[in-house]
Amino acid sequence: MQPAAILEAALYVSDLKEAERFYGEVLGLGRIAKAEGRHVFFRCGNAVVLLFNPDATEVPPAPDARLPVPPHGARGEGHLCFAASAEEIEAWKTHLDAAGIAIEADFEWPNGGRSIYFRDPFGNSLEFAEPRIWGFS
């Protein structure tokens, strides 16, 4: 057996309000859930980007919790890569520049495909890349 796809990916942030603004307004993702002080979730194609406050998610659930999600959390900068075509990467580069967001790296991979890297307001490394960097069409 083997998983078919990634359904969700999580990053940990220190300010959910700013995370909601950045991922919603700058990246244009649609918010699908929010719990004050704990998390904000966004749809991205057929997947979900989960943004958590680690101070809240490290706390174990109550014994009678309706959703007994085990504690989790991370400290420090994570990474997330969004799939994009060459044309979309160029448009994202222009969009990010207009929003005052610095591109940290912009290059072609040895086996083909381009990536651009930038940071969210919390230091997480974000990337737009052509799927062909991994041999996907």
Secondary structure, DSSP 8 states (H G I E B T S, - for coil): -------EEEEE-S-HHHHHHIIIIIS--EEEEEETTTEEEEEETTEEEEEE-HHHHTS---TT-SS--------S--EEEEE--HHHHHHHHHHHHHTT----EEEE-TTS-EEEEEE-TTS-EEEEE-GGGGT--
